[in-house]
Amino acid sequence: MGWEFGLPALLIALLAVLIASGKWRWLYIAAVTVPRDFKALTRYIKLMSLVRKYSRQNASAADIFAEYVAKQPDKACYIFEGKEWSFREVSDYSNRVANVFHTHGYKHGDVVGLLLENRPEFIAIWLGLSRLGVITPLININLRKNALLHSITVAKCNALIYGESLSEAVSEVSETLPSSTAFYQLNDTAQQTVLPNSKDMTTLLQSASKETPTTGVKKPNHHDQLVYIYTSGTTGLPKAAVITHARFVFITAAIHIVAGFRSDDIFYTPLPMYHTAGGMMSCGQALLFGATVVIRKKFSASQYFADCQKYNCTVGQYIGEMCRYILATPESATDKAHKVRLMFGNGLRPQIWSQFVERFNIPRVAEFYGATEGNANIVNIDNTPGAIGFVSRIIPSIYPISIIRADPATGEPIRGKDGLCQLCKPNEPGVFIGKIIPSNPSRAFLGYVDKSASERKIVRNIFRKGDSAFLSGDLLEADERGNLFFKDRTGDTFRWKGENVSTSEVEAEVSNAAGYRDTVVYGVEVPNMEGRAGMTAILDPERQVDLVKLAQTLRETLPSYARPQFVRLLTKVDMTGTFKLKKLDLQKEEFDPNVIDDALFYLSSKGTYESLTKEVFEQIKRNEIRF
């Protein structure tokens, strides 16, 4: 009997000790996150098994693709503007490309740039060049003059392949490039006019062999460079990030396995193929897993789900503000008349997450986070609204990523007395880092072609002397269960009224209040005031934004220090290829009506937005109007 009474007492005492020590809460969190962590762990093991298999085989991207060409030659590989390209057709085209450039003397280690709009030939061209060991920089088709010239020269291109529609852009820079640079123009049809210094690639391909060239060809290995992918260029000139065959396999396989894709999925991507998201994560599903990918030349918000319905797509891709654009379209019968079981991408704001999935009946969203050049990549695998991934609270070391304390304005890590970095606590924002392990393809940091730019992205002596990590430059926050949420980019966060303001969060609220319009938020200096006041620029060429409603809504949704003190209504806006607004020039112009032609407003003491004239501007400078 004594034992019967003693056991409950013992359990109660043990429970009291756990509660007193704080470990009870840890046990609870561990219990509720076990299913998520176990699912992620099994998928990670599967991923690393696949990656190691291809590493042992020394397989190139073309080698893996050849397996599916042999298995399913007639299956649709890519679908573009209603036309299907079979696996055999993509393979044949890539071999023709390889033979043309092989006969022209291109060899392992040479660099041939590619400037081409979205189409199946885009993948087939760099795939064909890769058979020779030639590296292909994938150049942004929106670049012109200095930016285009920089992208070609920083990659040290021996030649440039470009589409007929981009011939004018090429002609503007061709004479500035080294005389040794060769040009190949790809026309929509044969016998079209080409630039005087260019070769007619379309005609050359027609007579080329569709057999894989082998004589005199040095086969690329698994760790050779495959392509260069450029950063978006939201600030400064684009930087060329190095993608090896191993890196391509890892990125494409990681999203496939961790997000739960299938080989029988039909993917839909309207994203630029010169970036990682569209060109690798979606288009790579055909090359490495034998799936079908539907390519659209340009993104159309109104046609997104209509296209998904037309082509029976099961997986849709988004990036940046695309979901907001789609949500802003009038309701349609195609909203739910599709077979999409999963949407994946990055940039679906938490503020519109629920509205989006409910309106379009999306069963699951796999929001991911990662940088092309980085090694800190994560995925939301359990449909947690707003989360971009997670870090395990049970075994955090299994995937060595961390959030460390840092200055939100500069991104500089905050170090302790021992000179080492400090981990953030739950719900404390900090900079996201990924530990660098050169021997592990998932943890290696290949960086950029520009080695000095690579070095600036590495932080050393983090948790012990001598270790190193990739510094993302992004501010993230983990909740108690380890779910990660994007807060802002370092440098974008500004301080006002003694509080740190996240531009990302304010942008989301302003955009919602302004009818899902393009919006940027940034900090501007106000004479005689400490910190930076918030300013928002809204794309509104027809002046349809209701400023009274805007002020009222922001008063309800944002704390006083986060409300924009200035509003600029843009008549036009400059965007990157991944739908990111360029804010650097806007930030430099601040709120000066002497240099800005757009309509300007300021938040008056009445709590409403009033016109910011030159007279008002002078009053602000004289400190007669205060904030």
N, C-alpha and C positions, 0 to 999 in steps of 0.2 A: 504493500500500500504506500509505503514511504516513497518508493521509486515512482509510482504513478503520480504522486503529488509533486515529486521533485523534478520530473522532466518538464512539465509546463513552467515551473518556476525558473528552471535553467534556460528555457527558450525565451522567456520574458526578459531575463537578465541579459541574455545574449543580444536580444533585440534592442534593449536599452543601451548597451555598449555600442552597437552599430549606429544607433541614432545619435548618441553623444559624440561619436567620432566623425560623423558625417559620411560614413561609408554606406549607410543604408540607402542614401540617395543614389550613390554610384551603382549599387546593386540593382536598384530599380531601373536606372537608365540602361545598364548593361542588358537587363532582361528584355526591355522593350525594343532594343536595337539589334538584338541577336539575329532575327530573321533577315533584316537588311544587310547586316555585315556578312552573314554566311552566304547569302546570294552573291554579294560582291566578291567575296573571297573565292568562291568556286569559279566565277567568271574570270577573275584575274588569273587564277591558276591555268584555266583553259587558254587564255590569251598568251601567257608566257610560254606555255607548251607549244603553241602554234608558232610563235616568234622564234623560239629556239630550234624548232624543226626546220624552218626556212633558213636559219642561220647556218645550221649544220650542212644543209644542202647547198649553201652558197648561192641561193636562188636570187635572181633578179626579178623585177616586176614583170618583165616580158616572159620569163620562164614560168611563173605562176599562171599568167594569163594563157599561155600555150596549153596548159592542162585542161582548161575549160573549152578552148577552141577544139581540142580533140574530143572532149566528152559531148559537147552540145554545139556543133558548128552552125546549125541553122536556127538556134534560139536567138531571139531579139536581144542584142547587147545594149544598143542605144536607140532611142526613138527621138526623132527631131522633126518638128513641123510635119507630122503625119507619116514620115518615112522611117522604116525600120532598117537598122544596120545590124546584120547578124554578126555573131562572133567571128565567123570566117571572113566576112567582109572587112571588119575592123582589122583583123590580123593581116589580110592581104594588103590593105592600104598602108599599114605600118611598115610592112616589108618593102613596099615600093619606095616609101620615104627613105628607108635605110639604104636601099640600093642606089638611089639617086645621089645621096650624100657620100656614100662609099666610093662611087665612081668619081666624085668630085674631090676626093682626097681627104675627106674628114675622118678623123680617127679618135680613139680613146683619149679623153681629156679635153677635147676641143669644146668650144661653147657656141651654141647657136640659139639666139633669142627667138621667142615666138610672140608675135603681136597679132592676135586673132580673136574675133568675137566668138561667143558660145556656138559650138557646132561639134558633131562627132569627130571631124577631122582634127580638132584641137588635141584630143587625147591620142588619136592615132599617130599624129606627127611626133609628139614628144616620146611616145612609146617606140616608134620606129627609130628615132635618133638614139634612144637608150640602147638599142641592140648593138650600136657601134661603140657604146661607152661615151657618147657625146652628151654633155650637160645642156639642159634647156632652161634658161631663165624665162619665166612666164610673166610677161610684161602687161601691166594695166593698160587696157585699150583707151582709157580716158585721158592718159597723159599726153601732153603736148610740149613741144619746144624744150626748154631747159630740163624739165622733169623727165621727159622721154629720153633726152640725150643722156642724162645722168644714169637712168636705169640701164641703158645699153652699155655705157662705158664702165660703170662700176662693176658689172659682171664680166667685163673684158670679152665681149662677144666677137667671135671671128666672123659671124654671119648673122643675118636677121631674116626670118620668115615672117611675112605680113600679109594680111588679107587685102583684097582689092579695095574694100571700103575705107581702108586706113592708109591708102597710098599718099594722100595729101599730107597727113601727119608725118609720114616717113620722109617725104620730099623736103620738108622744112628742116630736117636735121641731117639728112644724108651727106651733105657736103661738109658738115662740121666733123663727121666721124672719120676715123683713120681711113686712108685710101685702100687699105688691105681688107676692109669690111665688105663682105659680099652680101647681096640682097636677092631674096627669092620672093616673088609676088604670087600669091595663090588667088587665082580668079575663080569666079563662080562657074564660068564656062571656059573652054579652051579658046585660043586665038584672040583673046581680049588684049587690049593695049596695056603694056606694062611700063613702068618708069624706065627712063633711058639706061640707068645703071643697074637694072634688075634682070634676073633670069625669070623665065616663064615657068613656074613650078608646076602648074596644072598640065602643061604640055609634056614636061619632063616625066611626070608621074604616069602618064598614059602609056609610055613605051617602056617603063621600068618593069623588072621582074617582080613577081609577087612571092618569090621564094626567099627564105631567110638567108641573107648573105653570110658566108662563113670564111671564105678564102681571104686571108690577110686581115681578118677582124679579130681584135683582142676582146674577148668576151668580158663584159662588166661583172664585177663580183658584188656580193651582198652589201658591202660597205662603201661601194663607190658612190660618188655624187650623182644624183638623178636629175633633179630640177632645182632651180632657185625660185622661191616664192617671196614676193616683196611685202613689206609691211604696208599698211593702208596709207601712211603719209598724212595722218591728221595733223601732225606737226613736223616740219622739216621735210627733207627729201626722203623718198622710200629707201629702206635698207633691204638688201637681198639676203634672205635666210636660206641656209643650206639644207636641202632635203636629200638624204641618201636613199638607196633602195630599202635599207633596213628601217629607216625612219618612216618611209612611205608605207611599208608593210605594217609597222607598229601603229601608226595613227589610224589607218583605214581599218585594221583588224580590231583595234581597241574600241572604236565606236560601234562596230558591228557586233562584237561579243558582249561588251558591257551594257549597251543599250538594248540588246535583244533583237537584232535584225535577223532575217532569214534569207536564204539563198533564193527562195521563190518570191521574195518581195519585189514589187515594182516601185522604184524610187522616183520622186518628182523633185527636180531642182531647177529653179530659175536664177540661181546665184552665179556670179562670175566664176568662170573656170580657171582664172589666173590666181585665185585664192584657194587656201586650204579647204575651206568648208565645201564649196561646190566641186572644185577640181579633184579633191582627194577623198573626202569623207563620203560624198555621194557617188561621183563617177568611178571612184576606186572600187566600189562594191561590185561592179561588173568585172573588173580586172582580177580581183582577188577572191571573189566568192561566187562568180557566175550569175549575179543578179541582173535584172533589166533596169536601166536608168532612162527616164524621160527628161530630156534637156529642153529648156526654153531659152530663146535668145536673150530676152529681157524680162525682168519681173513685171507682172501685171497683177495688181491687187484684185481687180474685178474678175480676172480669169483664173485665179489660183485654184479654187475648188472646182471650177468648171473643167479645167484641164485634168485635175485629179479624177473627176468622174469620167471624162472622155477616155482616158488611158487606163482606167481601173487601178490607179495607184494605191498602194497600201501604206507607203511611208512618205511623208512630206517633209521638206526641209525649209527652215527659215533662218534668218539672221537679222540682228539689229532691230530696226523699227518695222520690219515687214508685217508682223502680226498686227501692229497698230494700224497700218495702212489697210490691211484686209478687213479689220474690224470696223473701219470707218466707211466701208462700202455699203450701199443700200442692201437690205436683206433680200435674199434670192432663193429660188427653189433648189439651187445647187449647194446651198449652205450645208445641208446634211445628206444630200443625195450622192454620197461618195463611199468608198471602201477604205478610207484612211484609218488605220488602226493605231498609228503612232506618228507624232510630229517630233522632230528633233532639230536642235539648233542652239544658238545662244543669243540672248538679248530679249527674251519675252519678259517684259516687266511684270513684277508681282502685282502692280496696280490694275493690270488688265487681264491677268492670267485666267481668273474664273470666268469673266465675260467671254473670253475667246473660246475656251474649251466647251462652255455650255452652248454658245450660239452655233458652233460648227461641229458639235458632237464628237469631240476628240477623246477617245478612251484614255490615252496616255501621252504625256509629254516628257521627252528625255532632254531636258535642258543640260547643256554641257558647258564647261569652261576650259579654256586652254589658249595658248599662243602658238603660232606656227613654229617659232623658234624655240619655245620653252619646253620644259619637261614636267610642268605641273599641270596635269590634265585630269579633270574629274567629270563625273556624269551623275545626274539625278536618276536613280534607278527605281525609286519607289513612289514616284508621282507626287512628292511633297510640293505643294504650290509655292512657287517663287524660289525654290532651292536650286543651286547650280551643281550640287554634288554633296558630298559629306566626307568627314574624316571620322574614323572609328574611335569611339570612346573606350572600347575594350582593349583593342590592340592597335594603337595609333601608329606604331612603327612599321606595320605591314606594308603601308604605302607611304613612304617618307615625305609627306607634305606638311607644312606648318603655317600658322599665322603668327607673325612676330610683331612686337610693338615697334612703331615707326612714326616719324614725323609725317602727318598727312599732307603737308604742303610740299615736302621734298622727297618723301619716300625713304629718307635716310634712317636705317635701323637705330633704335634707341638701345644702348648697351648698358649693362650693369657695371658695378665696380670692378668685376673681374674681366671686363672688356668683351664679354660674350652677349649674345642677343637674348631677349626675353620673350617667352611664349605669352600669347594673349589668353585671357580667361574667357569663359563663355560670355557671349554678347558684348565683347570688347573688340572693336574694329582694329585691324592691323594689316600689314602687308603679307600677301601670300607668297610663299617660297616653295621650291622643289629641290630637294637634296640632289646634288650631282654625284652620280656614280658612273664614270666613263665606261666601265665594262658592261653595264646594263643598258640595253637600247631604250628602255622606258625611263631611265634616269640620266642618260647622257645629255649634254648640252652642246649642240653642234654650232650654234651661234650664227653669225652673219659672214658674208664674204669679207666685209670690213672687220678685221680682227680687233681694232680699237673699240668699235661699237659693241662687239661681243663682250669685251672685258668689262664694260660699264654695266652689263646686266648680271654680273656675278658678285655675290657677297661672300666674304670669307670669314672664318673664325666665328661660326654661328653658335653652336652649342658646345664645341670643344675646339681647341687650337688645331688649325690645319684643315678643317672641313670647309666645304663650299656649297653654295646653292644658287639656283637661278632666281633672280629677283624679278617678280612679275611686274611690280609697279602698280598693282591693283590692291585696293583696300577691300578686304572681305571680313565677314563676321560669322562666327560659328555659334549656333544656339546650344542649349544644354545637351541635346541629343547628337550633336556633331554635324547637323545640317548646315551647309555653307550658303551664305547669301552675299551677293555682290553689293558693295556699298558705293564705291567710286574709284576713280583713278587718282593716284597721288599727283598732286599738282593741280588737279581740278577742284579738290576740296579747298574751301577758303574759310577764313575766320571772321565773324561779324558779331558785334555785341558780346564778345567773350565766348562765343560758341562756334564749333566747327560745323560747317554747312556742306552737305553732300550735294554736288550739282546733279548727280544722277537721280537722286530721290526727288529733288525739286523739279527737274525736267519732266519726270513722269507725271507729277501733279499738275504742272502748268499745261502739259500736252492734253491731259484728260479734260481740264477745264476749258481748253480752247478748241475742243472738238477733234482731238487726236491729231492736231497739226504738228508739223516739224518744229522742234523747239530745242534751243540750247540755253544753258545757264552758265554764267561765269561771274567771277568776282571782279569788281572795279574799285579803284581808289577814289575816295571822296575827300576833297580838301578839308583839313583840320579834323579828320575823323580817323580813329584807329581801325586797322583791319581793312577788309574789303566788303563793300555792299553788293548784294546780289543783283544781277541784271539778267533779264531773259530776252532772247531774240526769237520771235515767232514768225514763221513764214505765213504771210497774210497779204498777198498782192492785191486783193480786192477789198481789203479793210472790212472783213466780216466778223472779226473777233469782238465780242461784247465786253468792253473793258470794265464795265460796272459789274457784270456777272463774274468776270475773271477775278476782280479784287475781292468780291464777296466769297467766292468759292475757295480762294487761297487763304482767306482769313479763317475759314472753317477747317481746312485740311493741313495747314502748315503753322508751326510756331512762329511768333513774330519775327525772330531773328532770321528765319529761313525764307520769308516772303521777299520776292524780288522788289527792290526799291526802284528799279528802272525797267521799262519795257521798250523794246524796239520792234516795230512791225516791218519785217523784211518783204521786199518786192521780189527778191530772188535769193537763192541759197546755193552754196557750194557744198557738194557732198562727195564722199569717197565711194568707191565701188561696192563697199559693204554697208552702205546706207548709214554712214556716220557723218554727222555734220562737222564741218571744219570751223572751229571757233577762234583760232589764234588771231586772225585779222580782226574779227569782231571785238575781241578782248582788247586789242591795241587801240581801237577807235573809241572805246569806252562809251560815254554818253554825251559826247561833244557835238552839238547841232551845227557847229561851224564846219565839221568835216563829214557829217553824216547826212545823206539826203532822205533816208527813211524817216517815218514818223516816230517820234520819241515821246515817252511819257514818264512821269515820276510819281511815286506814291506819296500823296500829300498827307498833311496832318489829319485830314478828314477821313483817311482810309480809302480814298479813291484815286484812280490813276488820272492825272491831269497832264495837259500838253506841256512838254519840256521845250520851251522856246529859247532863243538866244538870251533873252532878258532873264528868264528863270535860271539858265545856266550860270549867268554872272552872279545872280543872287546866291546860288549854291556855293560858288567859289568864294564869295565874301562871307560865307557862313550865316547868311540871313535866312536861308532855308535849311533846317537841320533834320536829321533822320534818327 
